[in-house]
Amino acid sequence: MPTPFREASPEAGAALDECGQVLLFAETLERQPWLCAVGFRTDEHDAQFEALRLCLAFRGGHEFDAAALLLMGAPRRERMAEGRTSNGVRHVLSAAAGREIGAGACIAALFACGVPIRRIRGSAHVEVGLSATWLHELARAGTHKRRVT
């Protein structure tokens, strides 16, 4: 069932959708205070971490949108496969989106889209609960897209 604001006009619906994405990104950053442009905080000094956090806040929104758009329909897996990390996923998402998606924006999108994640001790990345078949298909499509365009 469509939400009431979509009845007004396509322009109003598009503007509200965009605002919702911005609010979702801001809310995700608020819920993940240790997330920055390179992923989760590891051993950065306070000033370095704050700079990386600001970088994610100011420049990660479009990356977040591109990643979230691809992840919304992705099949989830509660069981984490060893070696399936946010770093690998971000490369697949970047190829499929046709634009670079940073580590922090990727993790924020995984979190916001409800994909199961688990922190990896001592790492900026997380283990990810996504279907391997879906990731392989997306990677194949992304590789083909890069060759064609």
N, CA, C and O of each residue as an XYZ file, in Angstrom:
596
protein
N       0.846     -1.180      0.000
C       0.000      0.000      0.000
C       0.890      1.241      0.000
O       1.786      1.340      0.838
N       0.671      2.199     -0.922
C       1.520      3.391     -0.973
C       1.313      4.286      0.243
O       0.223      4.343      0.813
N       2.364      4.973      0.625
C       2.254      5.912      1.732
C       1.538      7.170      1.255
O       1.626      7.497      0.071
N       0.827      7.893      2.134
C       0.015      9.048      1.724
C       0.788     10.134      0.988
O       0.238     10.747      0.072
N       2.043     10.396      1.351
C       2.738     11.496      0.680
C       2.962     11.210     -0.802
O       3.184     12.140     -1.577
N       2.910      9.968     -1.202
C       3.103      9.648     -2.614
C       1.903     10.062     -3.462
O       2.003     10.129     -4.687
N       0.776     10.338     -2.822
C      -0.406     10.760     -3.550
C      -0.279     12.198     -4.053
O      -0.940     12.567     -5.024
N       0.555     13.013     -3.411
C       0.646     14.445     -3.743
C       1.175     14.673     -5.151
O       0.449     15.202     -5.993
N       2.385     14.300     -5.425
C       2.974     14.456     -6.753
C       4.259     13.642     -6.800
O       4.855     13.361     -5.761
N       4.686     13.264     -7.994
C       5.943     12.515     -8.096
C       7.135     13.301     -7.550
O       8.038     12.723     -6.944
N       7.138     14.629     -7.766
C       8.252     15.449     -7.280
C       8.309     15.452     -5.749
O       9.385     15.342     -5.162
N       7.145     15.578     -5.113
C       7.106     15.583     -3.646
C       7.543     14.227     -3.102
O       8.282     14.161     -2.121
N       7.085     13.139     -3.739
C       7.486     11.807     -3.301
C       8.976     11.598     -3.431
O       9.603     11.034     -2.534
N       9.559     12.047     -4.539
C      10.999     11.896     -4.743
C      11.783     12.692     -3.710
O      12.788     12.210     -3.188
N      11.334     13.907     -3.410
C      12.020     14.746     -2.416
C      11.954     14.100     -1.037
O      12.946     14.090     -0.309
N      10.798     13.566     -0.678
C      10.667     12.923      0.629
C      11.467     11.628      0.696
O      12.038     11.314      1.740
N      11.520     10.872     -0.397
C      12.357      9.665     -0.425
C      13.813     10.034     -0.184
O      14.503      9.372      0.591
N      14.281     11.087     -0.843
C      15.664     11.521     -0.690
C      15.932     11.957      0.743
O      16.972     11.624      1.311
N      14.998     12.700      1.331
C      15.148     13.128      2.730
C      15.192     11.918      3.649
O      15.961     11.894      4.610
N      14.369     10.912      3.358
C      14.359      9.703      4.174
C      15.689      8.992      4.138
O      16.148      8.487      5.162
N      16.328      8.940      2.961
C      17.640      8.316      2.838
C      18.677      9.077      3.655
O      19.507      8.473      4.334
N      18.625     10.411      3.585
C      19.564     11.222      4.354
C      19.356     10.986      5.843
O      20.324     10.851      6.591
N      18.107     10.937      6.276
C      17.824     10.695      7.691
C      18.269      9.288      8.099
O      18.777      9.103      9.205
N      18.087      8.305      7.233
C      18.512      6.948      7.535
C      20.029      6.878      7.691
O      20.530      6.213      8.598
N      20.757      7.557      6.819
C      22.214      7.593      6.916
C      22.637      8.266      8.225
O      23.503      7.750      8.932
N      22.035      9.408      8.551
C      22.368     10.125      9.789
C      22.042      9.278     11.020
O      22.812      9.245     11.979
N      20.906      8.601     10.987
C      20.515      7.745     12.112
C      21.483      6.575     12.273
O      21.833      6.203     13.393
N      21.909      6.005     11.168
C      22.859      4.901     11.208
C      24.184      5.354     11.810
O      24.770      4.653     12.635
N      24.651      6.520     11.397
C      25.902      7.042     11.976
C      25.753      7.293     13.468
O      26.680      7.052     14.242
N      24.584      7.776     13.868
C      24.352      8.023     15.296
C      24.363      6.714     16.091
O      24.860      6.672     17.216
N      23.827      5.669     15.514
C      23.776      4.368     16.196
C      25.113      3.646     16.184
O      25.330      2.730     16.978
N      26.010      4.047     15.293
C      27.318      3.395     15.164
C      28.426      4.430     15.404
O      29.084      4.849     14.452
N      28.641      4.846     16.657
C      29.593      5.927     16.929
C      31.053      5.589     16.628
O      31.889      6.492     16.582
N      31.374      4.327     16.424
C      32.765      3.942     16.141
C      33.001      3.695     14.661
O      34.048      3.175     14.274
N      32.025      4.070     13.827
C      32.148      3.891     12.384
C      32.716      5.153     11.744
O      32.305      6.265     12.074
N      33.661      4.973     10.828
C      34.258      6.112     10.116
C      34.468      5.722      8.653
O      34.024      4.653      8.233
N      35.127      6.561      7.883
C      35.281      6.338      6.438
C      35.967      5.021      6.092
O      35.684      4.447      5.040
N      36.853      4.531      6.940
C      37.587      3.297      6.636
C      36.988      2.060      7.303
O      37.562      0.974      7.221
N      35.843      2.215      7.960
C      35.189      1.118      8.663
C      35.114      1.428     10.145
O      34.996      2.589     10.538
N      35.182      0.396     10.965
C      35.133      0.612     12.409
C      36.500      1.042     12.934
O      37.540      0.682     12.383
N      36.468      1.808     13.994
C      37.706      2.314     14.603
C      38.541      1.155     15.103
O      38.041      0.228     15.741
N      39.826      1.231     14.798
C      40.748      0.227     15.324
C      41.747      0.911     16.245
O      41.510      0.982     17.451
N      42.858      1.418     15.714
C      43.876      2.025     16.582
C      44.201      3.461     16.190
O      45.286      3.953     16.500
N      43.271      4.141     15.511
C      43.520      5.532     15.116
C      43.568      6.431     16.349
O      42.872      6.188     17.334
N      44.397      7.473     16.282
C      44.400      8.486     17.328
C      43.080      9.243     17.250
O      42.417      9.241     16.214
N      42.700      9.894     18.356
C      41.409     10.579     18.410
C      41.221     11.567     17.267
O      40.169     11.578     16.627
N      42.224     12.393     17.003
C      42.103     13.406     15.943
C      41.958     12.745     14.572
O      41.184     13.207     13.734
N      42.699     11.672     14.350
C      42.611     10.963     13.068
C      41.224     10.328     12.914
O      40.620     10.405     11.844
N      40.722      9.702     13.984
C      39.402      9.088     13.920
C      38.334     10.141     13.650
O      37.451      9.923     12.820
N      38.401     11.272     14.332
C      37.403     12.335     14.128
C      37.421     12.825     12.681
O      36.363     13.089     12.109
N      38.596     12.949     12.087
C      38.696     13.374     10.687
C      38.064     12.325      9.765
O      37.359     12.674      8.818
N      38.315     11.052     10.039
C      37.737      9.981      9.230
C      36.224      9.892      9.426
O      35.492      9.570      8.490
N      35.766     10.174     10.625
C      34.320     10.180     10.914
C      33.636     11.316     10.157
O      32.566     11.127      9.579
N      34.255     12.496     10.164
C      33.697     13.636      9.428
C      33.687     13.360      7.928
O      32.741     13.726      7.232
N      34.717     12.727      7.443
C      34.787     12.364      6.023
C      33.605     11.467      5.653
O      32.973     11.674      4.617
N      33.306     10.488      6.480
C      32.168      9.613      6.219
C      30.861     10.400      6.278
O      29.997     10.243      5.416
N      30.723     11.243      7.293
C      29.481     12.003      7.455
C      29.225     12.936      6.281
O      28.087     13.063      5.830
N      30.260     13.586      5.785
C      30.080     14.580      4.723
C      30.125     13.991      3.322
O      29.491     14.526      2.413
N      30.866     12.896      3.125
C      31.039     12.386      1.763
C      30.469     10.998      1.557
O      30.457     10.506      0.429
N      29.999     10.353      2.608
C      29.552      8.965      2.483
C      28.103      8.768      2.103
O      27.692      7.641      1.829
N      27.313      9.833      2.076
C      25.884      9.703      1.816
C      25.549      9.094      0.467
O      24.697      8.209      0.381
N      26.201      9.552     -0.577
C      25.927      9.011     -1.919
C      26.411      7.571     -2.043
O      25.780      6.757     -2.718
N      27.520      7.261     -1.399
C      28.019      5.884     -1.394
C      27.039      4.982     -0.652
O      26.736      3.874     -1.096
N      26.549      5.474      0.482
C      25.551      4.757      1.281
C      24.319      4.472      0.435
O      23.823      3.345      0.423
N      23.816      5.487     -0.276
C      22.627      5.315     -1.118
C      22.841      4.236     -2.164
O      21.979      3.378     -2.357
N      23.988      4.270     -2.844
C      24.273      3.288     -3.894
C      24.327      1.876     -3.310
O      23.797      0.935     -3.901
N      24.966      1.733     -2.157
C      25.076      0.416     -1.522
C      23.719     -0.064     -1.018
O      23.357     -1.223     -1.222
N      22.973      0.811     -0.367
C      21.669      0.435      0.186
C      20.704      0.009     -0.914
O      19.931     -0.932     -0.731
N      20.742      0.686     -2.042
C      19.872      0.345     -3.162
C      20.100     -1.101     -3.612
O      19.144     -1.811     -3.926
N      21.339     -1.530     -3.642
C      21.661     -2.903     -4.038
C      21.352     -3.913     -2.936
O      20.972     -5.049     -3.220
N      21.517     -3.499     -1.681
C      21.370     -4.434     -0.562
C      19.934     -4.669     -0.117
O      19.662     -5.653      0.570
N      19.016     -3.798     -0.488
C      17.645     -3.906      0.025
C      17.005     -5.260     -0.261
O      16.297     -5.789      0.595
N      17.228     -5.823     -1.412
C      16.614     -7.108     -1.734
C      17.537     -8.295     -1.585
O      17.196     -9.404     -1.994
N      18.684     -8.077     -1.013
C      19.675     -9.159     -0.915
C      19.245    -10.230      0.082
O      18.775     -9.908      1.173
N      19.404    -11.510     -0.287
C      19.082    -12.589      0.651
C      20.086    -12.620      1.806
O      21.298    -12.620      1.590
N      19.574    -12.646      3.007
C      20.418    -12.647      4.210
C      20.666    -14.064      4.701
O      19.901    -14.987      4.423
N      21.751    -14.206      5.434
C      22.099    -15.461      6.096
C      22.495    -15.124      7.525
O      23.349    -14.270      7.762
N      21.866    -15.804      8.468
C      22.214    -15.568      9.875
C      23.601    -16.125     10.189
O      24.317    -15.589     11.034
N      23.970    -17.202      9.502
C      25.282    -17.804      9.727
C      26.318    -17.052      8.901
O      26.183    -16.918      7.685
N      27.329    -16.574      9.562
C      28.404    -15.845      8.885
C      29.392    -16.841      8.297
O      29.822    -17.777      8.971
N      29.741    -16.635      7.055
C      30.757    -17.474      6.423
C      32.114    -16.822      6.658
O      32.287    -15.626      6.420
N      33.062    -17.606      7.121
C      34.395    -17.073      7.376
C      34.985    -16.536      6.071
O      34.955    -17.204      5.037
N      35.513    -15.341      6.141
C      36.114    -14.744      4.959
C      35.167    -13.865      4.157
O      35.618    -13.134      3.275
N      33.868    -13.913      4.435
C      32.922    -13.032      3.742
C      32.820    -11.757      4.568
O      32.070    -11.690      5.542
N      33.583    -10.750      4.166
C      33.683     -9.528      4.959
C      33.137     -8.323      4.207
O      32.895     -8.367      3.001
N      32.954     -7.252      4.959
C      32.466     -6.005      4.370
C      33.434     -5.476      3.316
O      33.007     -4.820      2.366
N      34.712     -5.747      3.463
C      35.676     -5.276      2.472
C      35.436     -5.938      1.117
O      35.447     -5.262      0.088
N      35.223     -7.238      1.107
C      34.918     -7.930     -0.139
C      33.575     -7.499     -0.709
O      33.436     -7.300     -1.916
N      32.594     -7.358      0.166
C      31.252     -6.948     -0.268
C      31.302     -5.564     -0.898
O      30.635     -5.324     -1.904
N      32.069     -4.661     -0.333
C      32.109     -3.295     -0.878
C      32.685     -3.272     -2.284
O      32.266     -2.462     -3.111
N      33.647     -4.155     -2.567
C      34.195     -4.227     -3.925
C      33.138     -4.731     -4.913
O      33.042     -4.231     -6.033
N      32.357     -5.711     -4.496
C      31.276     -6.221     -5.343
C      30.230     -5.133     -5.562
O      29.775     -4.928     -6.687
N      29.847     -4.433     -4.494
C      28.852     -3.359     -4.607
C      29.370     -2.222     -5.485
O      28.619     -1.664     -6.285
N      30.639     -1.880     -5.340
C      31.231     -0.813     -6.159
C      31.157     -1.156     -7.642
O      30.796     -0.314     -8.465
N      31.501     -2.393     -7.978
C      31.458     -2.810     -9.382
C      30.025     -2.788     -9.910
O      29.777     -2.336    -11.028
N      29.084     -3.280     -9.101
C      27.687     -3.331     -9.541
C      27.076     -1.931     -9.645
O      26.250     -1.678    -10.523
N      27.477     -1.029     -8.757
C      26.932      0.332     -8.762
C      27.611      1.218     -9.796
O      27.070      2.251    -10.192
N      28.791      0.810    -10.227
C      29.535      1.622    -11.182
C      30.177      2.839    -10.550
O      30.494      3.807    -11.241
N      30.371      2.796     -9.235
C      31.028      3.886     -8.507
C      31.685      3.330     -7.247
O      31.288      2.285     -6.732
N      32.678      4.033     -6.770
C      33.387      3.599     -5.560
C      32.474      3.712     -4.345
O      31.792      4.720     -4.158
N      32.471      2.673     -3.530
C      31.747      2.686     -2.261
C      32.779      2.414     -1.180
O      33.432      1.370     -1.185
N      32.925      3.339     -0.266
C      33.909      3.223      0.795
C      33.512      2.207      1.854
O      32.352      1.805      1.945
N      34.483      1.801      2.647
C      34.261      0.783      3.676
C      33.223      1.223      4.704
O      32.338      0.447      5.066
N      33.329      2.457      5.172
C      32.384      2.941      6.181
C      30.966      3.035      5.649
O      30.017      2.653      6.335
N      30.813      3.542      4.428
C      29.486      3.652      3.818
C      28.888      2.271      3.579
O      27.684      2.077      3.743
N      29.726      1.312      3.193
C      29.261     -0.055      2.980
C      28.737     -0.649      4.283
O      27.652     -1.230      4.304
N      29.489     -0.511      5.360
C      29.065     -1.051      6.654
C      27.791     -0.356      7.126
O      26.893     -1.008      7.658
N      27.704      0.954      6.936
C      26.494      1.685      7.325
C      25.286      1.160      6.561
O      24.215      0.991      7.144
N      25.441      0.899      5.262
C      24.336      0.383      4.452
C      23.963     -1.041      4.881
O      22.782     -1.378      4.952
N      24.964     -1.871      5.165
C      24.688     -3.225      5.651
C      23.848     -3.157      6.924
O      22.851     -3.866      7.059
N      24.258     -2.309      7.843
C      23.554     -2.151      9.117
C      22.139     -1.631      8.881
O      21.179     -2.190      9.414
N      21.998     -0.568      8.090
C      20.701      0.065      7.860
C      19.727     -0.859      7.139
O      18.519     -0.784      7.364
N      20.242     -1.729      6.276
C      19.390     -2.646      5.505
C      19.087     -3.937      6.257
O      18.398     -4.814      5.737
N      19.593     -4.051      7.467
C      19.283     -5.223      8.285
C      20.070     -6.468      7.943
O      19.672     -7.573      8.313
N      21.176     -6.309      7.246
C      22.024     -7.462      6.937
C      22.785     -7.835      8.201
O      23.392     -6.966      8.827
N      22.768     -9.100      8.588
C      23.519     -9.499      9.787
C      25.013     -9.203      9.634
O      25.633     -9.563      8.633
N      25.568     -8.552     10.632
C      27.002     -8.259     10.635
C      27.582     -8.612     11.994
O      26.880     -8.605     13.005
N      28.874     -8.922     12.007
C      29.570     -9.215     13.271
C      30.961     -8.605     13.189
O      31.704     -8.832     12.234
N      31.295     -7.828     14.211
C      32.618     -7.205     14.252
C      33.707     -8.261     14.264
O      33.559     -9.332     14.853
N      34.807     -7.930     13.597
C      35.988     -8.787     13.596
C      37.001     -8.119     14.517
O      37.408     -6.982     14.280
N      37.400     -8.818     15.556
C      38.324     -8.252     16.536
C      39.598     -7.749     15.862
O      40.254     -8.474     15.115
N      39.933     -6.483     16.146
C      41.162     -5.892     15.628
C      41.089     -5.446     14.176
O      42.106     -5.060     13.599
N      39.900     -5.494     13.575
C      39.751     -5.140     12.168
C      38.739     -4.011     12.010
O      37.827     -3.860     12.823
N      38.908     -3.233     10.970
C      37.940     -2.179     10.652
C      36.717     -2.748      9.947
O      35.709     -2.057      9.798
N      36.797     -4.014      9.509
C      35.734     -4.636      8.729
C      34.874     -5.545      9.590
O      35.208     -5.827     10.741
N      33.749     -6.008      9.015
C      32.830     -6.905      9.706
C      32.595     -8.140      8.848
O      32.748     -8.106      7.627
N      32.217     -9.236      9.514
C      31.744    -10.404      8.787
C      30.303    -10.126      8.393
O      29.582     -9.424      9.102
N      29.890    -10.675      7.267
C      28.605    -10.325      6.684
C      27.761    -11.574      6.441
O      28.261    -12.593      5.963
N      26.481    -11.479      6.775
C      25.539    -12.569      6.533
C      24.756    -12.343      5.249
O      23.576    -11.994      5.287
N      25.416    -12.544      4.112
C      24.766    -12.437      2.804
C      24.943    -13.741      2.047
O      25.914    -14.468      2.255
N      24.008    -14.024      1.180
C      24.067    -15.226      0.347
C      25.266    -15.164     -0.590
O      25.460    -14.178     -1.301
N      26.065    -16.222     -0.586
C      27.219    -16.296     -1.478
C      26.771    -16.325     -2.940
O      27.415    -15.728     -3.801
N      25.675    -17.015     -3.214
C      25.163    -17.077     -4.585
C      24.787    -15.692     -5.080
O      25.118    -15.319     -6.206
N      24.098    -14.931     -4.241
C      23.694    -13.572     -4.611
C      24.927    -12.696     -4.860
O      24.967    -11.943     -5.833
N      25.920    -12.793     -3.993
C      27.141    -12.002     -4.159
C      27.869    -12.367     -5.455
O      28.353    -11.485     -6.164
N      27.947    -13.657     -5.765
C      28.611    -14.089     -7.002
C      27.863    -13.583     -8.231
O      28.476    -13.140     -9.202
N      26.528    -13.651     -8.182
C      25.731    -13.151     -9.311
C      25.907    -11.645     -9.477
O      26.036    -11.151    -10.598
N      25.911    -10.923     -8.374
C      26.097     -9.476     -8.422
C      27.499     -9.132     -8.925
O      27.669     -8.189     -9.698
N      28.489     -9.887     -8.492
C      29.865     -9.652     -8.952
C      29.975     -9.900    -10.457
O      30.622     -9.139    -11.177
N      29.340    -10.965    -10.915
C      29.363    -11.265    -12.348
C      28.680    -10.154    -13.138
O      29.180     -9.737    -14.182
N      27.551     -9.677    -12.651
C      26.831     -8.588    -13.319
C      27.655     -7.297    -13.303
O      27.679     -6.565    -14.293
N      28.328     -7.017    -12.187
C      29.154     -5.819    -12.077
C      30.349     -5.861    -13.005
O      30.714     -4.846    -13.598
N      30.964     -7.029    -13.137
C      32.112     -7.182    -14.035
C      31.659     -6.989    -15.473
O      32.333     -6.320    -16.257
N      30.520     -7.571    -15.821
C      29.984     -7.427    -17.174
C      29.647     -5.961    -17.458
O      29.909     -5.452    -18.548
N      29.070     -5.298    -16.471
C      28.695     -3.888    -16.639
C      29.930     -3.034    -16.925
O      29.888     -2.146    -17.777
N      31.033     -3.303    -16.210
C      32.257     -2.523    -16.429
C      32.834     -2.759    -17.827
O      33.362     -1.837    -18.447
N      32.733     -3.984    -18.314
C      33.269     -4.285    -19.640
C      32.447     -3.627    -20.731
O      33.000     -3.142    -21.718
N      31.126     -3.605    -20.564
C      30.231     -3.091    -21.591
C      30.316     -1.571    -21.683
O      30.345     -1.025    -22.786
N      30.356     -0.881    -20.549
C      30.336      0.585    -20.575
C      31.696      1.184    -20.704
O      31.830      2.407    -20.739
